[in-house]
């Protein structure tokens, strides 16, 4: 009920009477009054005027089930949402919840992580109250060999969402968020987000997939060692953003991209759009593989998700695994 009241108050152009809330929700005035009190305790400023009703005048930037749920425009993704003030890692927490039977589409969010994870066991800095840290639990009926493409699906969906939210800000000349194959988002040549997808499967059956993403949203300054390579939406636009709005927007676009992916279990229908946002495309790249390094030019991706790289001798190689660095982008100059 809390998320429904939030949605009604936020979308209303004027005061909403207590009686109208009761009729829409099928509850008593006492129940509405209790929820309004709870919202005020969470930091919402809600005006209550006799004979007029309630009007919301301030929405705090918090990641709660009610705040995210009140912004969702999905059928499945995020409809089951679990939020924590603090957790070790949203990916780790989502895997635990998967083992407990949480359904497909469960979204796990946290204000801060004590053990945030990136690819290859790297730590992910997770200061409280600044960014989006979330993981999505999936239970798809697809072949395990196709799961790596879901990282690219999430990358495209998150880039769509970030660009939509940035465009709504009405700030002139806001740069576009791009994707860096296979698992990062880039803004103004610096890292905005990272994605980590983890799989639990048998030989021919998927138990569950967890795809997690950390997005730098309202960070105003980075530690010295990250300042040259990291960026945030706040730094790019000069204004703060609602993290819950961004999380809900990610779910909307992921659901659409995921449904498209499921039709063929490949990226054929998404490839053109993905490549239009691919910061690697047309750039010199260095491919770092175990015991082997080579350079070339990124051409795009295959419909199965591999990065196509034209080597200096003209040979085109499909890069499936390994670390790819891009000239002019963070991490490789």
N, C-alpha and C positions, 0 to 999 in steps of 0.2 A: 504493500500500500504506500510505503514511503516514496518509492520511485515514481508511482503514479501521481502522487500529490506534487512532487517536484516537477514532473513534466507539465502538469496542468498549470502550475503557477508560473513556470518559466515561459511557457508559450502564450500565456494570457497577455492581452494588451492593457488590461486594467485590473482592478481588484476582482477576486473571485469569492463569492459569498460562501460562508460555511455550509449553508443549505445546499448550494450547487455541488459542492464537494461531496456532501453526504449522498446526494442523489446519484452522482456519477459513479461513486465507489460502492454504494450500497452499505454504508456504515453509519454509525451514530455520530453526533456532534462531538461527543466525548472522545471517541476514537480519533477524529480529525484533530482535535485540540491536543491530544497526547503526541501525535506525530509532529505537529507544528512545534511543540515544545522540544522534542528530540532534535529536530532540525536546527533550532536555535542553539542548542547545546553543542552541535557540531560546527557552528560558525556561520550558519546562514542568517542573514538579516531579513526578517519577515515582518512587515507591518500588518497590524490588525486594527481595523477601524470599524467601530460599531455601525451597523446598518449598511456597510459596504463590503466587508469581508477581509481577505488576506491578499497581500501583494509582496512578492519577493524583490528585495532591493539590492541584495549582495549575495553572490555565490562564491564560497571559498574554493580555492584550488585544491581539492582533496580527491583521493582515489578510493571511493567506497562503492559497495555493491549498488546502493541506491543512486548515487550520482552517475555512475557509468550506465546502469540500467535505464535511467530516465532519458538517456541520450541515444540508446540503441535503436537501430532501424534494421534489424536482422530477424531471420526466422529461427536460426539455430546458434550461430556463433556468438558467444558471450552471454547467452540467455541464462546459463548457469554461471554465475560469477562469484569468485571467492577472493576477498581482498584482505591483506595483512598489513599491519603497521610496520612489521619487520619480519623477514624470513631469511633463511640461508640463501636460497636461490629459488626464483619462481619456477625454473625448470625442474629442480629437485622436488619442490613442493607439488608441482603438477604430476610428476611421476608417482609420488606417494598417493595422491588423490586418484590417479588412474587405477592403482592397485586396490583402492578402496571402492572402486566401482563408479566413480563419477562419469557422467555421460560425455559422449562426443560433443565437442564445441564448448567445453568448460574453459572459462577464462580465469587465469590466476594472476593477480596483481599485487604489488607491494609498494609501500612508500619508500622502503629502503631494503637493501640486501646485504647480509653480512658475508656472503660467499658467492657473489655474482660471478657467472662463468661466461667466458668467450670460447672461441674455437681453440682446439689443441690445448685445452686445460688452462688457458690464460685467464687471469682475473678480470672482472668487469667492475670498474668503479661505480658505486651506487649510493651517492650522498642522498639524504632524505629530502623529500619535498620539491625536488627539482625536475625529475625526469620520469619517463614512463618505463617501468620494468614490468613486463607481462609475458605470460606463456599461455599457449593455447593447446589444449588436449584434443587430439584427433584419433578417431577409430575408423579409418577408411578401409573399405573392402577393395584394396588394390594390391598389386604385386609389390613385395618389399623392394624390388630393384628399382621401382619408380619413386621411392620416397625422397631421394635427394632433390628432386625437382620442387618439392614443397618449400625449400628454402628460397628458391627463386620466386615462387608464387607469393610467399610472404613479403619478399623484397619489393615486388611490383605493387602489391596491395598497400604496403606501408608508404612507399613513395607517393602513390596516388593520394593517400590520406594526408600526408604531410603537405603536399602541394595544395590540396583543397583547403586545408586549414590556413595555410599561409596566404592563399589568394583571398580568403574571406577577411583577412586582417586589413585590407584596403591600404596597405603600405605600398608606395610606389616602388617599382623595380625590385621586387622581392625575387631573389634568385631561385632557380628551380632545383628541387631535390632530385638527385640522380642515383642510380644503382651502380655499385661496383661489384662485379661478379667475384665470388658467388654469394657473399653474405653481408655486405655492408651497404649503407646509404651514405651519400656524400653531398655536402652543401658547401658551395664556394671552395671546392677543392680540399675540404677537410671532413673528417669522419663525423657523421651525425648519428649513426645507429649501427648496431651490429646484431646479427641473427645467429642463433644456435639451434639446430634441429637434432633431436635425439630419438632413436628408434628402439623399441622393444619388440622383437619378432622371433618367430620360428623360421624354419627353412622356407616355408611357403605361406606363412600367415603372419599378419601384423597384430600384435597385442595392442599396441598404441604408439602414437607419435606425439612428441612434444616439440613444438617450435616456439622458441622464446625470442623476444626482441627487447633491446634497451634503446630508447630514443632520448637524446639530449634535448630537452624542451626548454626549460626556463633557467638553465645554467648561465650565470652572469660572468663567471670567470673560471678558468680551468687551472689546475696546478701547472707550475712552470714547465714540467716535463711533457705536458699534453697540449699546452697553449698553441703550439705551431701546427698541430695535426688534428685537433678536435674542434668542433663547432656546435652551436646550438641554435634552435629556432629563435630564441630571444636575441642572441648576438646578431643574427642575420637581419631580423626585422625591427629590433629596437623596442620590442614590447613583449609582455608575457602572454602565454596561451593557456587555455584550459587543458590540462592533461587528460581529464576524463573525456572531454570532447574528442581529443585526438585518438584515445583508445577506442572509443565507440566508432569513430570514423574508420579506423583500421579494421575493425570487425566487419563493417559494412562492405568495404572493398575486398577484404579477404574472402568473405562468403561468395561474392560475385566471381572473383578470380578462381576460387577453389571449385565452384560449380562448373565453370568452363573447363578447368583442368580435368575434372572427373569424366567428362564426356569422351575423352580420347586417352586419358592418362598420359598426356604429354603437353608440351607448351606450344603446340602448333598454332592455336588460336590466339595465344598471348604473346607470341614471339615478336611480332612487329612493334607492339607497344613497348615491350621490354627493351628491345634494341633502341627505340627512340629515347629511352632514358639511360642507356648503358654508357657510363662515363668511360669505360674501357674502349669502346668502339672507335676504330681509326687511330688509336694511340699505340705507341710503342709499349710493349709489356715485357716483363721478365718473368719467366715461368720457373719456379723453384720446385723441383721434385727431388725425392731422396736420391742423392748421389749424382744429380744431373741438373744443370741450369742452362737455359737458352733464351734468346730474345726473339721478338717478332712483332707483328702488328695484329691487334685484335680485330677480327672481322665481324663478329656477332656471336650468336649462340645457335646450336642445333635445337631441333624441337624437343630433344631429350635432355637439354640443359647444359651440355658441354660447351665450353668456350672455344671458338674456332680461332686459331692463331696461325697466321702466315709467317713462316720462318724466313730468315734472310735469304735462303736458297730457293724460295718460292714454294716449298712444301707446306701444305696446310695440315695442321695437327689439331685434333679435338682433345682439349684438355679436360679431363674428368676429375682428377684429384690433384693436389699440390697447392702450393701457395703462389698466387699471382700478384705481382706488383706492377704498378702503372707509372710511367714517367710523368712527373708533374702533379701526381696525387700523393697524399701522405704516405710515408714509409719507404719511398723509393724515388730518388731524384737523379 
